[in-house]
Amino acid sequence: MKVLGLIGSPRKDGNTEKLVNAILDGAAEKGAEIKIYHLARMDLKPCKGCMSCKLEGKCIIDDDMQELYKEILSADAIVLGSPIYMWEITALTKTIVDRLIALTCWQPCAKPEYPNLLRIKTRLVLAYTYGNPDPNNFNQYFKYMEGLFSFLGFDVQGSIWVSGTIGPDDILHQSEIFEEARALGKKL
Ligand SMILES: Cc1cc2nc3c(=O)[nH]c(=O)nc-3n(C[C@H](O)[C@H](O)[C@H](O)COP(=O)(O)O)c2cc1C
């Protein structure tokens, strides 16, 4: 079983990376093969809206998303982590979410044999960190994101988040979250 970790924070070794790693550690404890990508270290361009993916059967942008498409399609489970920037996921994370349009068939596809996430049902955990100390501050947003990924065809296993993290190590003061994160990873 392969579990893919996608880290959407530009900050190296920050709170989000630590949270995603804890989930992946849990999955590894159960024998999963782990692969991690730091989106900030990749060449990821925004979707151009050209809809070539619907006509040609693949995204025509020549960048590192081509590698990620393969990884996403071959993963049994994915952990997508992002800090909250201005009440939502980082632009970096949103870039790859938009690019998932190439894997969807919720509109007529010229090439219906094209890999379709709606049939794949890859398991997904969403992980967030944010600075506001209120642990319920983004509950509605996190529910909305689960709805989006369910619509895209993922088998959403749940969301985990840590509030009150400003400095890159602040998550370490909330050690109970690591147990929860590892348990989520084991479940994956
Ligand atoms: C540009 C920017 C925007 C942010 N916007 C928010 C926000 O809207 N709400 C919030 O609670 N925290 C916000 N934060 C704080 C981060 O979400 C928080 O520090 C997070 O833990 C950073 O994750 P990292 O350590 O993985 O980089 C923002 C931080 C930055 C740099």
The ligand as an SDF file (V2000), in Angstrom:
LIG
                    3D

 31 33  0  0  0  0  0  0  0  0999 V2000
    0.4180   34.7870    4.4010 C   0  0  0  0  0  0  0  0  0  0  0  0
   -0.1400   34.1510    5.6580 C   0  0  0  0  0  0  0  0  0  0  0  0
   -1.5010   34.1710    5.8740 C   0  0  0  0  0  0  0  0  0  0  0  0
   -2.0410   33.5770    7.0220 C   0  0  0  0  0  0  0  0  0  0  0  0
   -3.3940   33.6050    7.2110 N   0  0  0  0  0  0  0  0  0  0  0  0
   -3.9150   33.0410    8.3180 C   0  0  0  0  0  0  0  0  0  0  0  0
   -5.3380   33.0630    8.5320 C   0  0  0  0  0  0  0  0  0  0  0  0
   -6.1130   33.5620    7.7250 O   0  0  0  0  0  0  0  0  0  0  0  0
   -5.8120   32.5200    9.6830 N   0  0  0  0  0  0  0  0  0  0  0  0
   -4.9800   31.9520   10.6190 C   0  0  0  0  0  0  0  0  0  0  0  0
   -5.4740   31.4820   11.6450 O   0  0  0  0  0  0  0  0  0  0  0  0
   -3.6360   31.8890   10.4190 N   0  0  0  0  0  0  0  0  0  0  0  0
   -3.0930   32.4150    9.2930 C   0  0  0  0  0  0  0  0  0  0  0  0
   -1.7390   32.3510    9.0880 N   0  0  0  0  0  0  0  0  0  0  0  0
   -0.8740   31.6040   10.0390 C   0  0  0  0  0  0  0  0  0  0  0  0
   -0.5230   30.1880    9.5390 C   0  0  0  0  0  0  0  0  0  0  0  0
   -1.6610   29.5030    9.0770 O   0  0  0  0  0  0  0  0  0  0  0  0
    0.1260   29.3490   10.6390 C   0  0  0  0  0  0  0  0  0  0  0  0
    1.2410   29.9890   11.1900 O   0  0  0  0  0  0  0  0  0  0  0  0
    0.4830   27.9520   10.1240 C   0  0  0  0  0  0  0  0  0  0  0  0
    0.7190   27.0890   11.2090 O   0  0  0  0  0  0  0  0  0  0  0  0
    1.7460   27.9810    9.2590 C   0  0  0  0  0  0  0  0  0  0  0  0
    2.0700   26.6800    8.8650 O   0  0  0  0  0  0  0  0  0  0  0  0
    3.5810   26.2130    8.6130 P   0  0  0  0  0  0  0  0  0  0  0  0
    4.2900   26.2930    9.9430 O   0  0  0  0  0  0  0  0  0  0  0  0
    3.4840   24.8550    8.0800 O   0  0  0  0  0  0  0  0  0  0  0  0
    4.1460   27.1680    7.6190 O   0  0  0  0  0  0  0  0  0  0  0  0
   -1.1660   32.9490    7.9540 C   0  0  0  0  0  0  0  0  0  0  0  0
    0.2160   32.9490    7.7140 C   0  0  0  0  0  0  0  0  0  0  0  0
    0.7310   33.5270    6.5870 C   0  0  0  0  0  0  0  0  0  0  0  0
    2.2310   33.5090    6.3430 C   0  0  0  0  0  0  0  0  0  0  0  0
  1  2  1  0
  2  3  1  0
  2 30  2  0
  3  4  2  0
  4  5  1  0
  4 28  1  0
  5  6  2  0
  6  7  1  0
  6 13  1  0
  7  8  2  0
  7  9  1  0
  9 10  1  0
 10 11  2  0
 10 12  1  0
 12 13  2  0
 13 14  1  0
 14 15  1  0
 14 28  1  0
 15 16  1  0
 16 17  1  0
 16 18  1  0
 18 19  1  0
 18 20  1  0
 20 21  1  0
 20 22  1  0
 22 23  1  0
 23 24  1  0
 24 25  2  0
 24 26  1  0
 24 27  1  0
 28 29  2  0
 29 30  1  0
 30 31  1  0
M  END
$$$$
